[in-house]
C-alpha cells in the first residue's frame, strides 16, 4: 500500500499549521533573533512575514494543482525537472530534521532544563509513537496543544504589560546590521505552513482546502508573533531575550507575575511538542514521497495497512532526529534549518513562476519577491549556518550525480 487516505478538512489543516508555527516562533526563534538585531527583530519579523506571505501564496497555488505528499519536492520535480525536485526534497528533509531537533531541545529546555538531551530524545520517541497511530490522532492532540499555547501566550502578554517592568526604554538597542539575519532566523518560525502542503495527499478537497488553510494559518500566527514580540521587548529588552534558551519564561519571571512562571513553562513545553509533532508529520511525508519515486530508498515508501501512515519513513526520521538531539544545540539547529528551508522555498517560488495563467499562477511579483527574499535571507544567516547549508546542498548534488551515473537518475 503506497497511497494515503484523505481525512483532513480546512480546520484540521489550519491546526496543523498553527501547531508547527507557534511552538517554533515564540518559544525558540526570538532569542537568536534578539541576539542578531536587538529590538530590530521586530523589523526582521516584518521582513520574514513578507517573504513568508510570498512563499505561502506560491505554495498554496502549487499545492492545489498537485495535491500530493511531498510539497515542493513534487512541485519542483514537475515544473523545474527531477534534479531540482530532488534538491528541494533534500533541503526540506535535512533542514526540517534539524528543526525537529531544535523543537525537541526547546521542549526539554522548558520542561527539564538540567536534562535537555535525555528529555529531548524521549520526546522524539513519544511523538513518533503518536504519529504511528494515525494522522487524525495527531491532529486531535495538536488541537489541544494549540489551545494551550494560545492560553500560555495570553498569560505572557498580560505579565509583560502588568508585571511592572514594561518600558519603551527597553526598545533601545536596535542593530540594523543584524536585521536581515534576524529575519532569516525568524523565518524558521513561519515555515510551519508547509506542513499543510506536505500533507496534501491527506487533505479533503485539496483545491479548495489548501489555498484557504495556508494564508489563514499564516495570518493568525503573524498577529500572535507581533503582539508577543512587542510585549516581550517592552518587558525585558533584547539583551535578556538573547541571554536565555527560554525567553518567554524570563519575561514572566522579570515582573510581579513571576509566580505564573510554571504555567508558561508547561505551556511552552506543550507548544514545542506540538511543533515537533507537526514537523515529524511533514518530514516523514516528504521522505515517503521521495522514496515512492525512488529518490530515497524505496523501503521507506510503505503505508501501514491499519493506521494509514508512512511508518517506515516516520521511524527513519525519528532515528536521525535522536542523533541530532544528542549532538546539536538549539541555536545551531535553528540557523542550519533556516538555510535548508529558505532553499526549499526559493525553489517553491521558482516552480510557481513556471505556472500558466490557466493553472492558477500567482502574480509574478509575488513569486519573484519570494525567490529573491529567500536567497538574500539565506545568505545573511550566521556564517556557520550558511557554510553548513551549502555543504548539504553540495552533498545532495553529489548524491544525485552518483545515482545518475549509475543509471538511476
PyMOL commands that set and color helices and strands:
alter all, ss='L'
color gray80, all
select helices_A, chain A and resi 10-37+41-65+72-79+82-111+113-132+135-162+168-171+176-198+200-202+206-242+247-253+258-292+298-300+311-325+330-352+357-359+364-379+383-405
alter helices_A, ss='H'
color red, helices_A
deselect
rebuild
show_as cartoon
